[in-house]
Amino acid sequence: MIDWWQQPLAALTDAQWEALCDGCGRCCLHKLQDEDSGEVFYTRVSCRYLDTDSCRCTQYPRRSALVADCVTLTPDNFEALEWLPTTCAYRLRARGEPLREWHPLVSGDPDSVHRAGISVRGRALSEDHVHPDSHEEHIVHWVEEDN
C-alpha cells in the first residue's frame, strides 16, 4: 500500500497538501536575488508573523492579506517557485524523491525537523528587529541545506 504522501501532488487533498509542510520555516525568510545572475540568497531575517520557536505562521489563515508578497503554495504554482529550499517536501515530491528521514511524516515527530538542524529555530531574526536596508548583512549559507 502506498502512503498518501507518496502520491502525486495533484492527487492530494487540501489537508494532505498542508501536512507535507515540514515546518522548517525557511519559506518565511526574506530572500535576496542577484539582479544579474538570478541567484537567490536566503537571509536569517524572517517575516514578522513567523513564530521562530515553532517555525509556524502566527497569522496563517490571513497571511496573504497581511503580507503583500506572501506566496501561497498550491499544486499549480509551487514548481515555478525556484526559491523553495532543496529540502522542501513539495520540491522533493515534485521530483519523485522521498521525504527526508527527519520529515515529521516519516519520523512521526514534529520536532525531528528542528533536531536535524533543518529549521530556522534559534537562527532566525524577526524583520521587526532588522532595518530593511541591512538584509544583505544577514545572508546565510547553512551547510545542512542539502541534507
N, C-alpha and C positions, 0 to 999 in steps of 0.2 A: 504494500500500500504506500502511495506517495503522500508525504505530508503536505499540507496546503501551502507552506512557504516554498515548496519546490515547484509549484505550479507556475505557468506563465503569468507575468504580472497583470496582463489584461483580464485574466480569469478571476482575479481576487475580488472579494467583497470590500467595501469601504473599511470595515473593521480589520480585515486581514491586511489590507494595504497599510493602515496605520500601525499595525503590530510589527511590520517589517522594520520600522524605525528602531535602531539600536539604542537611541538615547545618548549619543555621543556629544551632541550639541555643536558639532563643527559647522553645520549648515547655518548656524546662528551667529557665526563670527563674521566680522567685517572682512571683506576681501578687497585687494587692490589688483588692478590689471595693468600690465605694461602696455602702453599705447602702441608701441612698435611691434613687439613680439606676440602680444595677446596672452602672454603667460599670466596666470592668476597666482597671487600670493595671499596666503592666509595671515591674518593678524590675530593676536590674542584678545582683541577688542570685541566684546560681544554686544549683541542687541540688549538694550536696557530691560527687555522683558524676559531674558533668559535667566532662569534660576541657576546660578553657576554651581550649586551643590547637587541638585537633582538632574541638571542638564536638560530641563524641560521648559517650555514656554509658559510663563505665568498668565498669558493672555491668549492662549492657543485659539479658541473659537473666534476671537476678534482681531487676531494678529494682522491680517491683511488690511483691515480698516485703520488700524493704529500705525502701521509701518508701511509707507507707500511702496517701498521696494522689497517687501517680504514676498517671497515666492512660495506659492502653494504647489507642492509636488503632486502630480497626477500621472496616471499611465500615459497621458497624451503629451506631457511636456518634459518629463524627467530626463529623457535621453539627450535633449538639447542642452541640458544643464551640465556643462563640462566641469564646472567648479565643484561639484559634489566630491567629497573625499573618495579616494580609491578604495577605502574600506567600507563605503556606504552599501548597505544591503540592496538598495534599489539598483545601483550600478552593478553589483555582483550578480544579482538575479537577471538583469537585462543581458548580461554576457554569458548566462548559463553557468555561472560559477556558484559553488556552495557558499553558504554563510560561514563566517569565521567561527572557530570554536568558542570564542568569548561572546558571541551574539546571544542575547537573552533567550531567543527562541531555540537555540542549540543547547546552551548551558542550563536553561531553566532558572537562571538567576539574573534579575535585572541589574545587579551590581557588578556582574562579571565584566561588562564593558569598561567600568571605572577601574577595577583591579588590573585589567590588562593594559591600562595606560592609554587607551584609545580616546576616552572622553576628555572634555575640556575642564573637568572638575579639578579645582585647585590651580588652574593655569589661565583661566580667562579673567578678563578685567572689563567691567561694565563700561559701555560708552559714556555713561554719566560721569565717569572719572577720567576721561581722556579727551583732550582737546581735538576737535576734528582734523586740524592740520598736522597732528602728530602721529597719525596712524602708521606711517612708514616706519616709525621708531619701534613699532610693536609687531613687525613681521616675524613669523615663527616658521621653523623647519623642524618638525617633530620626527624623530627617527622612526618611530613606530607607525608612521603614516601608511606604509605598505604592508603592515602585518596582516 
